[in-house]
Amino acid sequence: MSTQLNIAKKFEQKRKHERVASQMSIFKKLVDQQYKRHFISKYAYDTLRYYTERLLNNQG
């Protein structure tokens, strides 16, 4: 998960917003997978999903 965030950060620094959105969409899927496998708590899942959605909505 941290790898996806680091990649998104690098694209953001280069102002490649479409790539940031793409990486964050992948991150959102990873969060879903981690939650379904019980690797993260409901609180962590809700928090990560909320801020990921917020970021994606601001990119558009």
DSSP file (Angstrom, degrees, kcal/mol; ACC not computed):
  #  RESIDUE AA STRUCTURE BP1 BP2  ACC     N-H-->O    O-->H-N    N-H-->O    O-->H-N    TCO  KAPPA ALPHA  PHI   PSI    X-CA   Y-CA   Z-CA
    1    1 A M     >        0   0    0      0, 0.0     4,-1.7     0, 0.0     5,-0.2   0.000 360.0 360.0 360.0 -40.5    0.0    0.0    0.0
    2    2 A S  H  >  +     0   0    0      1,-0.2     4,-2.4     2,-0.2     5,-0.2   0.838 360.0  59.6 -66.6 -30.1    2.8    2.4    0.8
    3    3 A T  H  > S+     0   0    0      2,-0.2     4,-2.4     1,-0.2    -1,-0.2   0.929 104.5  49.3 -61.7 -44.5    4.3    1.7   -2.6
    4    4 A Q  H  > S+     0   0    0      1,-0.2     4,-2.4     2,-0.2    -1,-0.2   0.898 111.4  49.4 -62.0 -40.5    1.2    3.0   -4.3
    5    5 A L  H  X S+     0   0    0     -4,-1.7     4,-2.3     2,-0.2    -1,-0.2   0.890 110.3  50.4 -67.3 -38.4    1.2    6.1   -2.2
    6    6 A N  H  X S+     0   0    0     -4,-2.4     4,-2.0     2,-0.2    -2,-0.2   0.899 111.2  48.6 -65.7 -39.9    4.8    6.8   -3.0
    7    7 A I  H  X S+     0   0    0     -4,-2.4     4,-2.1     2,-0.2    -2,-0.2   0.931 111.6  49.5 -63.9 -44.8    4.2    6.4   -6.7
    8    8 A A  H  X S+     0   0    0     -4,-2.4     4,-2.4     1,-0.2    -2,-0.2   0.895 108.8  53.5 -61.3 -39.9    1.2    8.7   -6.5
    9    9 A K  H  X S+     0   0    0     -4,-2.3     4,-2.3     1,-0.2    -1,-0.2   0.906 107.5  50.5 -61.8 -42.5    3.3   11.3   -4.6
   10   10 A K  H  X S+     0   0    0     -4,-2.0     4,-1.3     1,-0.2    -1,-0.2   0.904 111.6  47.4 -64.0 -41.2    5.9   11.2   -7.4
   11   11 A F  H  <>S+     0   0    0     -4,-2.1     5,-2.8     1,-0.2    -1,-0.2   0.878 110.1  53.6 -66.9 -36.3    3.3   11.8  -10.1
   12   12 A E  H ><5S+     0   0    0     -4,-2.4     3,-1.5     1,-0.2    -2,-0.2   0.912 106.0  52.2 -64.0 -41.4    1.8   14.6   -8.0
   13   13 A Q  H 3<5S+     0   0    0     -4,-2.3    -1,-0.2     1,-0.3    -2,-0.2   0.816 110.6  48.2 -63.6 -29.9    5.1   16.3   -7.8
   14   14 A K  T 3<5S-     0   0    0     -4,-1.3    -1,-0.3    -5,-0.2    -2,-0.2   0.392 115.4-120.4 -89.3   2.9    5.4   16.1  -11.6
   15   15 A R  T < 5 +     0   0    0     -3,-1.5     2,-1.0    -4,-0.2    -3,-0.2   0.839  64.2 145.3  60.6  37.0    1.9   17.4  -11.9
   16   16 A K     >< +     0   0    0     -5,-2.8     4,-1.7     1,-0.2     3,-0.5  -0.693  18.3 171.7-101.9  77.9    0.7   14.3  -13.7
   17   17 A H  H  > S+     0   0    0     -2,-1.0     4,-2.4     1,-0.3    -1,-0.2   0.794  70.7  57.0 -64.8 -33.1   -2.8   14.4  -12.2
   18   18 A E  H  > S+     0   0    0      1,-0.2     4,-1.9     2,-0.2    -1,-0.3   0.899 108.6  47.9 -65.1 -38.4   -4.3   11.6  -14.4
   19   19 A R  H  > S+     0   0    0     -3,-0.5     4,-2.6     2,-0.2    -2,-0.2   0.865 108.9  54.0 -69.5 -35.7   -1.6    9.3  -13.2
   20   20 A V  H  X S+     0   0    0     -4,-1.7     4,-2.5     2,-0.2     5,-0.2   0.945 109.1  48.5 -60.9 -47.3   -2.2   10.3   -9.6
   21   21 A A  H  X S+     0   0    0     -4,-2.4     4,-1.8     1,-0.2    -2,-0.2   0.894 110.9  51.1 -60.3 -40.5   -5.9    9.4  -10.0
   22   22 A S  H  X S+     0   0    0     -4,-1.9     4,-1.8     1,-0.2    -1,-0.2   0.932 111.5  46.4 -62.6 -46.7   -4.9    6.1  -11.6
   23   23 A Q  H  X S+     0   0    0     -4,-2.6     4,-2.3     1,-0.2    -2,-0.2   0.869 111.4  51.8 -65.5 -36.5   -2.6    5.2   -8.7
   24   24 A M  H  X S+     0   0    0     -4,-2.5     4,-2.3     2,-0.2    -1,-0.2   0.825 105.8  54.9 -71.6 -30.2   -5.2    6.2   -6.1
   25   25 A S  H  X S+     0   0    0     -4,-1.8     4,-1.6     2,-0.2    -1,-0.2   0.903 109.7  47.2 -65.4 -40.6   -7.8    4.0   -7.8
   26   26 A I  H  X S+     0   0    0     -4,-1.8     4,-2.1     2,-0.2    -2,-0.2   0.911 110.2  53.0 -64.2 -42.2   -5.3    1.1   -7.5
   27   27 A F  H  X S+     0   0    0     -4,-2.3     4,-2.4     1,-0.2    -2,-0.2   0.898 105.2  54.9 -59.2 -41.4   -4.8    2.1   -3.9
   28   28 A K  H  X S+     0   0    0     -4,-2.3     4,-2.0     1,-0.2    -1,-0.2   0.896 107.9  49.1 -60.6 -41.0   -8.5    2.0   -3.2
   29   29 A K  H  X S+     0   0    0     -4,-1.6     4,-2.3     2,-0.2    -1,-0.2   0.887 109.7  52.1 -65.0 -39.1   -8.7   -1.6   -4.5
   30   30 A L  H  X S+     0   0    0     -4,-2.1     4,-2.7     2,-0.2    -2,-0.2   0.895 107.2  52.4 -64.2 -39.7   -5.8   -2.6   -2.3
   31   31 A V  H  X S+     0   0    0     -4,-2.4     4,-2.2     2,-0.2    -1,-0.2   0.925 109.2  50.3 -61.2 -44.2   -7.6   -1.1    0.7
   32   32 A D  H  X S+     0   0    0     -4,-2.0     4,-2.5     1,-0.2    -2,-0.2   0.927 111.8  47.5 -59.0 -45.5  -10.6   -3.2   -0.2
   33   33 A Q  H  X S+     0   0    0     -4,-2.3     4,-1.7     1,-0.2    -2,-0.2   0.912 110.6  51.2 -63.7 -43.1   -8.5   -6.3   -0.4
   34   34 A Q  H  <>S+     0   0    0     -4,-2.7     5,-3.0     1,-0.2     6,-0.8   0.888 112.3  46.9 -62.5 -38.9   -6.7   -5.6    2.9
   35   35 A Y  H ><5S+     0   0    0     -4,-2.2     3,-1.7     3,-0.2    -2,-0.2   0.926 109.6  52.3 -69.5 -44.6  -10.0   -5.2    4.6
   36   36 A K  H 3<5S+     0   0    0     -4,-2.5    -1,-0.2     1,-0.3    -2,-0.2   0.818 110.5  49.1 -61.5 -30.1  -11.6   -8.3    3.2
   37   37 A R  T 3<5S-     0   0    0     -4,-1.7    -1,-0.3    -5,-0.2    -2,-0.2   0.373 115.7-117.7 -89.7   4.3   -8.6  -10.3    4.3
   38   38 A H  T < 5S+     0   0    0     -3,-1.7    -3,-0.2     2,-0.1    -2,-0.1   0.796  77.7 128.0  64.3  31.5   -8.9   -8.8    7.8
   39   39 A F  S   <S+     0   0    0     -5,-3.0     2,-0.3    -6,-0.2    -4,-0.2   0.680  71.5  36.2 -87.8 -20.4   -5.5   -7.2    7.6
   40   40 A I  S    S-     0   0    0     -6,-0.8    -2,-0.1    -9,-0.1    -1,-0.1  -0.945  88.8-109.6-130.4 154.9   -6.8   -3.7    8.5
   41   41 A S     >  -     0   0    0     -2,-0.3     4,-2.6     1,-0.1     5,-0.2  -0.231  30.0-108.9 -76.2 167.5   -9.6   -2.7   10.9
   42   42 A K  H  > S+     0   0    0      2,-0.2     4,-3.0     1,-0.2     5,-0.2   0.892 121.5  53.1 -61.6 -40.7  -13.0   -1.3   10.0
   43   43 A Y  H  > S+     0   0    0      2,-0.2     4,-2.5     1,-0.2    -1,-0.2   0.939 110.6  45.5 -61.4 -47.7  -11.8    2.1   11.3
   44   44 A A  H  > S+     0   0    0      2,-0.2     4,-2.8     1,-0.2     5,-0.3   0.917 114.0  50.4 -61.9 -43.3   -8.7    2.0    9.1
   45   45 A Y  H  X S+     0   0    0     -4,-2.6     4,-2.8     2,-0.2     5,-0.3   0.949 112.1  45.9 -59.3 -51.0  -10.7    0.9    6.1
   46   46 A D  H  X S+     0   0    0     -4,-3.0     4,-2.3     1,-0.2    -1,-0.2   0.903 115.0  47.7 -60.8 -42.1  -13.3    3.6    6.6
   47   47 A T  H  X S+     0   0    0     -4,-2.5     4,-2.3    -5,-0.2     5,-0.2   0.939 114.0  45.3 -65.7 -48.0  -10.6    6.3    7.1
   48   48 A L  H  X S+     0   0    0     -4,-2.8     4,-2.1     1,-0.2     5,-0.2   0.906 114.8  48.3 -63.8 -42.0   -8.5    5.2    4.1
   49   49 A R  H  X S+     0   0    0     -4,-2.8     4,-2.7    -5,-0.3     5,-0.3   0.917 110.4  52.3 -63.9 -42.5  -11.6    5.0    1.8
   50   50 A Y  H  X S+     0   0    0     -4,-2.3     4,-2.3    -5,-0.3    -2,-0.2   0.951 114.5  40.1 -59.0 -51.6  -12.9    8.4    2.9
   51   51 A Y  H  X S+     0   0    0     -4,-2.3     4,-2.2     2,-0.2    -1,-0.2   0.830 114.3  53.2 -72.4 -30.7   -9.7   10.2    2.2
   52   52 A T  H  X S+     0   0    0     -4,-2.1     4,-2.6    -5,-0.2    -1,-0.2   0.940 111.5  46.1 -65.7 -46.5   -9.0    8.3   -1.0
   53   53 A E  H  X S+     0   0    0     -4,-2.7     4,-2.6     1,-0.2    -2,-0.2   0.908 111.9  52.2 -61.3 -41.8  -12.4    9.1   -2.4
   54   54 A R  H  X S+     0   0    0     -4,-2.3     4,-1.7    -5,-0.3    -1,-0.2   0.921 110.9  46.7 -61.7 -44.4  -12.0   12.7   -1.3
   55   55 A L  H  X S+     0   0    0     -4,-2.2     4,-1.3     1,-0.2    -2,-0.2   0.925 112.5  49.7 -63.6 -44.7   -8.7   13.0   -3.2
   56   56 A L  H  X S+     0   0    0     -4,-2.6     4,-1.0     1,-0.2     3,-0.2   0.890 109.8  51.1 -63.5 -38.7  -10.1   11.3   -6.3
   57   57 A N  H  < S+     0   0    0     -4,-2.6    -1,-0.2     1,-0.2    -2,-0.2   0.834 109.7  50.3 -67.6 -32.0  -13.1   13.7   -6.3
   58   58 A N  H  < S+     0   0    0     -4,-1.7    -1,-0.2    -5,-0.2    -2,-0.2   0.719 104.1  59.7 -77.8 -21.0  -10.8   16.7   -6.0
   59   59 A Q  H  <        0   0    0     -4,-1.3    -1,-0.2    -3,-0.2    -2,-0.2   0.814 360.0 360.0 -74.0 -30.3   -8.6   15.4   -8.9
   60   60 A G     <        0   0    0     -4,-1.0    -1,-0.2    -3,-0.1    -2,-0.1   0.457 360.0 360.0 -73.0 360.0  -11.6   15.5  -11.3
